[in-house]
Amino acid sequence: MYVDANLEFSNAQAVTATALATNVVDLQPQSERLNALQNIGIGEEAYLVVQTQTAATDTGSDATLTVTLESADDAGITTNAQVHFSTGALAFAAFSPAGSKVAVVKLPQHLAYRRFLGVRYTVANGPLTAGAFDAFITKDVQAQQYMKPGYTTA
């Protein structure tokens, strides 16, 4: 799967409490600012992929995680913020193992996205004591299998 660094929200981002992803995507570079809203995903399908990179842990194994794709007028994703996709509250077992696919979803098209696009991790019943996540936009989603270190093929 091809991952463009300009479309990467998180790269092994440690998440133990509610947080915005490390990076946001500016949908309107300075030279292209024509209006406040954008329609992305026209022409080719694009997917949001969120996966657990490092196993998540918590003391009671009862934490939940909600991942949302949001856009707003500012890079902090606070001004005129809109939620475009939400996983809903995921049970600990659904997101905690390394390699878990938290979300693989086609980006909603024909929506009015604000200038900045970001991912928010909302932890409830936590905090998590460990865990790292990857989140990015890609145009092709492929099966992916993680191997333990030292794995070899014959």
NORBEL-V346102 format. One record per residue. RES is the residue in three letters. PHI is phi as a letter, one per 20 degrees, with the letter a starting at -180 (* if undefined). PSI is psi in whole degrees, -180 to 180 (NA if undefined). Layout:
BEGIN
[[RES;PHI;PSI] [RES;PHI;PSI]]
END
This chain:
BEGIN
[[MET;*;133] [TYR;e;128] [VAL;c;117] [ASP;e;125] [ALA;g;-26] [ASN;f;-12] [LEU;d;20] [GLU;d;121] [PHE;e;-44] [SER;c;139] [ASN;c;98] [ALA;l;42] [GLN;f;124] [ALA;f;128] [VAL;c;116] [THR;d;-19] [ALA;b;173] [THR;g;131] [ALA;b;154] [LEU;e;146] [ALA;g;155] [THR;g;-41] [ASN;d;150] [VAL;c;158] [VAL;d;126] [ASP;e;111] [LEU;f;-9] [GLN;c;86] [PRO;g;157] [GLN;g;-43] [SER;f;-11] [GLU;d;17] [ARG;f;96] [LEU;d;-38] [ASN;b;176] [ALA;e;-18] [LEU;d;148] [GLN;c;151] [ASN;d;104] [ILE;e;161] [GLY;n;8] [ILE;e;134] [GLY;o;-55] [GLU;c;148] [GLU;f;143] [ALA;c;146] [TYR;c;142] [LEU;e;127] [VAL;c;127] [VAL;c;128] [GLN;b;153] [THR;e;121] [GLN;e;-43] [THR;c;133] [ALA;g;137] [ALA;e;145] [THR;c;155] [ASP;b;164] [THR;f;-32] [GLY;d;2] [SER;l;34] [ASP;c;5] [ALA;f;151] [THR;c;157] [LEU;c;130] [THR;d;129] [VAL;d;129] [THR;c;146] [LEU;d;122] [GLU;c;155] [SER;c;156] [ALA;b;174] [ASP;e;-11] [ASP;c;158] [ALA;f;-19] [GLY;e;-1] [ILE;l;52] [THR;c;-34] [THR;e;119] [ASN;l;38] [ALA;f;140] [GLN;c;136] [VAL;e;126] [HIS;d;-23] [PHE;b;144] [SER;b;139] [THR;f;-18] [GLY;m;173] [ALA;f;117] [LEU;e;135] [ALA;f;151] [PHE;g;-45] [ALA;f;-24] [ALA;f;-25] [PHE;c;-12] [SER;f;-36] [PRO;f;142] [ALA;g;139] [GLY;n;-5] [SER;f;135] [LYS;e;107] [VAL;f;-40] [ALA;b;136] [VAL;c;100] [VAL;c;137] [LYS;f;132] [LEU;f;133] [PRO;f;130] [GLN;e;167] [HIS;m;31] [LEU;d;155] [ALA;e;91] [TYR;f;139] [ARG;f;179] [ARG;f;-43] [PHE;d;136] [LEU;d;132] [GLY;b;169] [VAL;d;136] [ARG;d;134] [TYR;d;121] [THR;d;115] [VAL;d;128] [ALA;c;158] [ASN;l;20] [GLY;e;-149] [PRO;e;167] [LEU;f;148] [THR;e;-14] [ALA;a;166] [GLY;p;140] [ALA;c;146] [PHE;c;151] [ASP;d;142] [ALA;b;132] [PHE;a;168] [ILE;d;135] [THR;b;160] [LYS;e;-8] [ASP;c;137] [VAL;d;124] [GLN;c;158] [ALA;f;142] [GLN;c;136] [GLN;c;129] [TYR;e;137] [MET;d;151] [LYS;f;151] [PRO;g;139] [GLY;n;-3] [TYR;f;133] [THR;c;158] [THR;d;150] [ALA;e;NA]]
END
